[in-house]
Amino acid sequence: MLSYSTNWMGPINTDWIEKYGDCWAAGRIDVYGEEGYPAEIALPPMHDRDWERFRRWLETFETEEMWTLAMLVAEYEKTHPPILWVKEKDNVPRQQPNPLCGND
């Protein structure tokens, strides 16, 4: 069986945080169960409350074959609120304060 675990890696760039706020988390999913180093799945920035829920859910989830991020998110969202992803491509200046970030 393969197991999944998040690995937080940011964002830590101050310009990015200035633009989008400090309520986001990004990194990767490590996939354990194969020999050698764990496989990695890129995990784009999502709201930190969703990161925490998704992280806890992933710790309990196993598959026989490695799933893609899209498959994992689809399965997660069957029983959890949809993940709020940051929309970097919009390139819209951040509102002050950002209503999505409760601690701005």
C-alpha atoms as an extended CHARMM CRD file, in Angstrom:
* protein
*
       104  EXT
         1         1  MET       CA              0.0000000000        0.0000000000        0.0000000000  PROA      1               0.0000000000
         2         2  LEU       CA              1.0910000000        3.5680000000       -0.6780000000  PROA      2               0.0000000000
         3         3  SER       CA              0.6860000000        6.3020000000        1.9050000000  PROA      3               0.0000000000
         4         4  TYR       CA              0.7350000000       10.0670000000        1.4440000000  PROA      4               0.0000000000
         5         5  SER       CA              2.1380000000       12.9100000000        3.5110000000  PROA      5               0.0000000000
         6         6  THR       CA              2.3340000000       16.6590000000        2.8880000000  PROA      6               0.0000000000
         7         7  ASN       CA              5.6280000000       18.4870000000        3.0500000000  PROA      7               0.0000000000
         8         8  TRP       CA              5.2260000000       22.2460000000        3.6380000000  PROA      8               0.0000000000
         9         9  MET       CA              7.6860000000       24.3490000000        1.6390000000  PROA      9               0.0000000000
        10        10  GLY       CA              6.2350000000       27.8360000000        1.6830000000  PROA      10              0.0000000000
        11        11  PRO       CA              5.4560000000       30.2740000000        0.3810000000  PROA      11              0.0000000000
        12        12  ILE       CA              8.3600000000       32.1130000000        1.9700000000  PROA      12              0.0000000000
        13        13  ASN       CA              9.0050000000       34.7840000000       -0.6710000000  PROA      13              0.0000000000
        14        14  THR       CA              8.1780000000       38.1380000000        0.9370000000  PROA      14              0.0000000000
        15        15  ASP       CA              7.0240000000       39.6910000000       -2.3520000000  PROA      15              0.0000000000
        16        16  TRP       CA              4.5970000000       36.8110000000       -2.9150000000  PROA      16              0.0000000000
        17        17  ILE       CA              3.2870000000       37.1010000000        0.6630000000  PROA      17              0.0000000000
        18        18  GLU       CA              2.9260000000       40.8750000000        0.2480000000  PROA      18              0.0000000000
        19        19  LYS       CA              0.7850000000       40.2960000000       -2.8220000000  PROA      19              0.0000000000
        20        20  TYR       CA             -1.3840000000       37.3700000000       -1.6780000000  PROA      20              0.0000000000
        21        21  GLY       CA             -1.2460000000       37.4190000000        2.1220000000  PROA      21              0.0000000000
        22        22  ASP       CA              0.2050000000       35.0290000000        4.6580000000  PROA      22              0.0000000000
        23        23  CYS       CA             -2.6640000000       32.5450000000        4.8350000000  PROA      23              0.0000000000
        24        24  TRP       CA             -1.3830000000       30.1690000000        2.1490000000  PROA      24              0.0000000000
        25        25  ALA       CA              0.6040000000       26.9530000000        2.1990000000  PROA      25              0.0000000000
        26        26  ALA       CA              2.3450000000       25.0760000000       -0.6080000000  PROA      26              0.0000000000
        27        27  GLY       CA              4.8450000000       22.2870000000       -1.0310000000  PROA      27              0.0000000000
        28        28  ARG       CA              4.5830000000       18.6990000000       -2.1010000000  PROA      28              0.0000000000
        29        29  ILE       CA              3.0330000000       15.3660000000       -1.2620000000  PROA      29              0.0000000000
        30        30  ASP       CA              5.4930000000       12.5980000000       -0.4570000000  PROA      30              0.0000000000
        31        31  VAL       CA              4.3040000000        9.1450000000       -1.4740000000  PROA      31              0.0000000000
        32        32  TYR       CA              5.6740000000        6.2900000000        0.6270000000  PROA      32              0.0000000000
        33        33  GLY       CA              5.5770000000        2.5710000000        0.0280000000  PROA      33              0.0000000000
        34        34  GLU       CA              7.9480000000        2.0450000000       -2.8660000000  PROA      34              0.0000000000
        35        35  GLU       CA             11.6100000000        1.2630000000       -2.3720000000  PROA      35              0.0000000000
        36        36  GLY       CA             14.0460000000        4.1570000000       -2.2580000000  PROA      36              0.0000000000
        37        37  TYR       CA             13.1460000000        7.7790000000       -1.8490000000  PROA      37              0.0000000000
        38        38  PRO       CA              9.4670000000        8.6950000000       -1.7190000000  PROA      38              0.0000000000
        39        39  ALA       CA              7.8220000000        9.8340000000       -4.9380000000  PROA      39              0.0000000000
        40        40  GLU       CA              6.7670000000       13.4880000000       -4.9830000000  PROA      40              0.0000000000
        41        41  ILE       CA              3.6380000000       15.2740000000       -6.1950000000  PROA      41              0.0000000000
        42        42  ALA       CA              3.7580000000       19.0850000000       -6.4790000000  PROA      42              0.0000000000
        43        43  LEU       CA              1.1880000000       20.8040000000       -4.2560000000  PROA      43              0.0000000000
        44        44  PRO       CA              0.3540000000       24.3800000000       -5.3580000000  PROA      44              0.0000000000
        45        45  PRO       CA             -0.5850000000       27.1270000000       -2.8760000000  PROA      45              0.0000000000
        46        46  MET       CA             -3.8810000000       26.5880000000       -1.0880000000  PROA      46              0.0000000000
        47        47  HSD       CA             -5.4950000000       28.3300000000        1.8640000000  PROA      47              0.0000000000
        48        48  ASP       CA             -3.7490000000       27.2440000000        5.0730000000  PROA      48              0.0000000000
        49        49  ARG       CA             -6.9930000000       25.9870000000        6.6660000000  PROA      49              0.0000000000
        50        50  ASP       CA             -7.4570000000       23.6880000000        3.6390000000  PROA      50              0.0000000000
        51        51  TRP       CA             -3.8140000000       22.6120000000        3.8470000000  PROA      51              0.0000000000
        52        52  GLU       CA             -4.3530000000       21.4890000000        7.4370000000  PROA      52              0.0000000000
        53        53  ARG       CA             -7.5660000000       19.5570000000        6.6190000000  PROA      53              0.0000000000
        54        54  PHE       CA             -6.0270000000       17.9930000000        3.5060000000  PROA      54              0.0000000000
        55        55  ARG       CA             -2.8660000000       17.0820000000        5.4500000000  PROA      55              0.0000000000
        56        56  ARG       CA             -4.8560000000       15.2840000000        8.1590000000  PROA      56              0.0000000000
        57        57  TRP       CA             -6.9400000000       13.4450000000        5.5740000000  PROA      57              0.0000000000
        58        58  LEU       CA             -3.8650000000       12.3610000000        3.5720000000  PROA      58              0.0000000000
        59        59  GLU       CA             -2.3130000000       10.8530000000        6.7040000000  PROA      59              0.0000000000
        60        60  THR       CA             -5.1770000000        8.3450000000        6.7990000000  PROA      60              0.0000000000
        61        61  PHE       CA             -5.4040000000        7.6520000000        3.0520000000  PROA      61              0.0000000000
        62        62  GLU       CA             -3.7610000000        4.7530000000        1.2270000000  PROA      62              0.0000000000
        63        63  THR       CA             -3.8860000000        3.4070000000       -2.3110000000  PROA      63              0.0000000000
        64        64  GLU       CA             -2.4880000000        0.4000000000       -4.1160000000  PROA      64              0.0000000000
        65        65  GLU       CA             -1.2030000000        2.5260000000       -7.0010000000  PROA      65              0.0000000000
        66        66  MET       CA              0.0770000000        6.1000000000       -6.9660000000  PROA      66              0.0000000000
        67        67  TRP       CA             -2.6860000000        8.6420000000       -7.5590000000  PROA      67              0.0000000000
        68        68  THR       CA             -2.3080000000       12.0290000000       -9.2220000000  PROA      68              0.0000000000
        69        69  LEU       CA             -3.0130000000       15.2700000000       -7.3970000000  PROA      69              0.0000000000
        70        70  ALA       CA             -6.2910000000       15.6190000000       -9.3080000000  PROA      70              0.0000000000
        71        71  MET       CA             -7.3950000000       12.1430000000       -8.1800000000  PROA      71              0.0000000000
        72        72  LEU       CA             -6.4460000000       12.8310000000       -4.5530000000  PROA      72              0.0000000000
        73        73  VAL       CA             -8.2420000000       16.1850000000       -4.4880000000  PROA      73              0.0000000000
        74        74  ALA       CA            -11.3630000000       14.7290000000       -6.1330000000  PROA      74              0.0000000000
        75        75  GLU       CA            -11.5250000000       11.9490000000       -3.5430000000  PROA      75              0.0000000000
        76        76  TYR       CA            -10.9030000000       14.3760000000       -0.6750000000  PROA      76              0.0000000000
        77        77  GLU       CA            -13.5900000000       16.7910000000       -1.8600000000  PROA      77              0.0000000000
        78        78  LYS       CA            -16.2160000000       14.0300000000       -1.8480000000  PROA      78              0.0000000000
        79        79  THR       CA            -16.3590000000       14.3700000000        1.9490000000  PROA      79              0.0000000000
        80        80  HSD       CA            -14.6840000000       17.7390000000        2.6550000000  PROA      80              0.0000000000
        81        81  PRO       CA            -15.1750000000       21.3570000000        1.5870000000  PROA      81              0.0000000000
        82        82  PRO       CA            -13.5380000000       22.2850000000       -1.7360000000  PROA      82              0.0000000000
        83        83  ILE       CA             -9.9300000000       23.4110000000       -1.4770000000  PROA      83              0.0000000000
        84        84  LEU       CA             -9.3820000000       27.1290000000       -2.0170000000  PROA      84              0.0000000000
        85        85  TRP       CA             -6.3830000000       27.4820000000       -4.3520000000  PROA      85              0.0000000000
        86        86  VAL       CA             -4.5490000000       30.7720000000       -4.8490000000  PROA      86              0.0000000000
        87        87  LYS       CA             -5.1180000000       32.2810000000       -8.2870000000  PROA      87              0.0000000000
        88        88  GLU       CA             -1.6730000000       33.6190000000       -9.1900000000  PROA      88              0.0000000000
        89        89  LYS       CA             -2.4700000000       33.8850000000      -12.8830000000  PROA      89              0.0000000000
        90        90  ASP       CA             -5.0800000000       36.5790000000      -12.1870000000  PROA      90              0.0000000000
        91        91  ASN       CA             -2.2720000000       38.9490000000      -11.1850000000  PROA      91              0.0000000000
        92        92  VAL       CA             -4.7860000000       41.1120000000       -9.3300000000  PROA      92              0.0000000000
        93        93  PRO       CA             -3.3600000000       43.2910000000       -6.5670000000  PROA      93              0.0000000000
        94        94  ARG       CA             -4.2000000000       42.0090000000       -3.1270000000  PROA      94              0.0000000000
        95        95  GLN       CA             -7.0750000000       43.6390000000       -1.2850000000  PROA      95              0.0000000000
        96        96  GLN       CA             -6.1530000000       45.3340000000        1.9720000000  PROA      96              0.0000000000
        97        97  PRO       CA             -6.8120000000       43.4970000000        4.1860000000  PROA      97              0.0000000000
        98        98  ASN       CA             -7.2140000000       40.2200000000        2.3270000000  PROA      98              0.0000000000
        99        99  PRO       CA            -10.6320000000       38.8730000000        3.3930000000  PROA      99              0.0000000000
       100       100  LEU       CA             -9.3570000000       35.3050000000        2.9320000000  PROA      100             0.0000000000
       101       101  CYS       CA             -6.5750000000       35.8080000000        5.4570000000  PROA      101             0.0000000000
       102       102  GLY       CA             -8.0360000000       36.2400000000        8.9090000000  PROA      102             0.0000000000
       103       103  ASN       CA             -4.7610000000       37.3790000000       10.4340000000  PROA      103             0.0000000000
       104       104  ASP       CA             -3.9020000000       40.3120000000        8.1230000000  PROA      104             0.0000000000
